[in-house]
Amino acid sequence: MPDKSSNSMRDIRVSKLVLNIAVGESGDRLQKAAKVLEQLTGQQPIFGKARYTVRQWGIRRNEKISCCVTIRGEKAMQLLEAGLKVKEYELLRRNFSSSGNFGFGITEHIDLGIKYDPSTGIYGMDFYVVLDRPGYRVSQRRSRKSRVGVQHRVTKEDAQKWFQTKFEGVLLNKAHAHMAWRCCTRRYIGYIRQRRGDSSVLSVRFGGDQQHVESTIRHPDVSVSVVNDVSTPYSNTKKGWRGFVKEWLGSVFLPVGYPEAVGSPRYLSYVGWQALHHACSSANGALASAFLLYSAGLGSATALPVAGAFNWILKDGLGQGATLMVTRLVSRDFDSSTRLWYVLAALQLDVAVGMEIMTWSLPPWLFVPVAASANCLKGLAWMTGGSTRTAFHVSFARMGNIGDITAKATSQTICASLVGTWGGLAIAAGVHQDVILAGLACACLSGVHIFSSYKSAMYAPLRTLDAFRLKRIAESVVRGEKEMPRPDDVKDVLFVPPGDEQCPQYKVSIEHIARYHRLYLLEYGDLFAEKKYLVIPRRNQRPLVLLHETCRIHDFVEAGICVVHLGEKKDQINKDVFGEEVIRNSTRAEKDLVAEEVRDSIAWAHHTTKATVVARMERLGWDTSTVMETYMASAAEWG
């Protein structure tokens, strides 16, 4: 039999999308619902009337009770993808009709990206998608109207397969097949996690027996599975003092429901390196505070007890000024270059500590400026470290428990800082006023401090996008890999090598490009006339990408894929041809050949990105909402 999959007439497409809001009454609420649909689609909705009078519902025959709008074309696909994203790309099998159409509903229209308006309220709406194939017009045309053949009609199975292929969707048998409940009773505490197949598995950490849990939670679609038998304070199970100590430490330093609640097996490693990081930082701080007091003229017997207080006074007095001045300049980079800024914060703190220890060997008139500069640097380091550490906490939160993870991180920090402070005071008492010994101790602590900050930063599974992570995703797309990398799979780096020809540099001004790449703009700039980005490949250097001020996340990802696709063409195109001198000396035929290769990469990137690459990234856990705020600061406008 001939292969029907290669027949373009068999391709399934979205004929139309119907959005309906059934208010159930006329008046102001119905007008507001129509306003929501108009704001969402840009089209004027039509109103539906009641067919019968129902006194119990308070409606009369021919009374307007609903509104709907029909969307076609690219706008329909965008709204459909937004609605499926709200449903997490999961639909029930019964959502599909025998005629090959399907529908679903959402409860809050603000999930589609519309800003909440208190005067309007929140409305749910129904999505209904009509699918067809090329040739369906024969049943609708005026002349020579005919019926669509049975073999050509879209069946229920065809629609389900299209949904799974187009959006990588998931079909469920039951409405309760995907649950995330939190159990907290006198008998057990835990979490219900993750769908397995078409049934839900209740993964419980409890201090009782499995039979008790099964008898407590009765649901036809939920089965019970014991993950870890950890007794609770309310359990009658006998245990020794070691069990009580282990449980108490876990309740103080670990999030509720660990390990299911953090979503990453690297959390304990992260906590361990963080504890070492804070301990070394506190030890260095106590040692530096003691030498500050020595420099101020206080004896060692007086300096040690008040070292902590003096350190806080200087920080609050001078450090906050530097924080306010620098925050507005660098805060945008915290979301994209989180690991780098966290390690830089540790380095800044160690440099400040070294400056404070040096005050003992400096002339008295230099004490105030050096100590003030050190505390300004410490204030900036604390601000940077605290801001980037918040991103680490968010990356571990998998159940909306960011508050719990942050609270337990505070407990870990306090404990490690207390140990480090006592260690620093012991070192200060041992070295007395010997600057050389204090410098050696500070250098050792600083080395461990920076190394532990680097290790802890690398263990955090960040979900935000930057140029390097987008490059890894684009490489998997260009090379046709079946699985796109998840946030946990990407082995991040602190610094992108300057000679990486596939990792774009987004923060570039249009003045820089007009000055140093003028010939490139004249020859190849028209290729990007309809795009929201401009790509400039370079030999042994990172390529430049200029974003338009109307650029969206799809354009950002498309630019990264275009860069990688160009980089893979090592045999067809040489990066030297994009240099100003080479362009000036090239013939028209050579320029046309290069332009054809660039045009091919642009078209390939556009076609691939259009096929729901961004949606796949979001389903795998990538955060695509903050990247644009970081890189749009250098966006430009061109016509």
Secondary structure, DSSP 4 states (H G I P E B T S, - for coil): ---GGG-GGG--EEEEEEEEEE-SS-SHHHHHHHHHHHHHHSS--EEEE-SS-BTTTTB-TT-EEEEEEEE-THHHHHHHHHHHHHTTTEEEGGGB-TTS-EEEEES-GGGGTPPP-TTT----EEEEEEEE-TTGGGGT-STT--PPPGGGSPPHHHHHHHHHHHH--EEESSTTSS---EEE-SSEEEE---EETTEEEEEEEESS-HHHHHHHS--TTEEEEEEE----TT------HHHHHHHHHHHHHS-TTTTTTT--TTHHHHHHHHHHHHHHHHHHHHHHHHHHHHHHT--HHHHHHHHHHHHHHHIIIIIHHHHHHHHHHHGGGGTTSHHHHHHHHHHHHHHHHHHHHHGGGS-GGGHHHHHHHHHHHHHHHHHHHHHHHHHHHHHH-SSS-HHHHHHHHHHHHHHHHHHHHHHHHHHHHHHTT-HHHHHHHHHHHHHHHHHHHHHHHHHS---B--HHHHHHHHHHHHTT-SSPPPTTT----SS--TT-TTS-B----HHHHHHH-HHHHHHHGGGGTTSSEEEE--TTSPPEEEEBTT--HHHHHHHHHHHHHHHT-TTT--GGGGSHHHHHH--HHHHHHHHHHHHHHHHHHHHHHHTTHHHHHHHTT-B-SSHHHHHGGG-B---
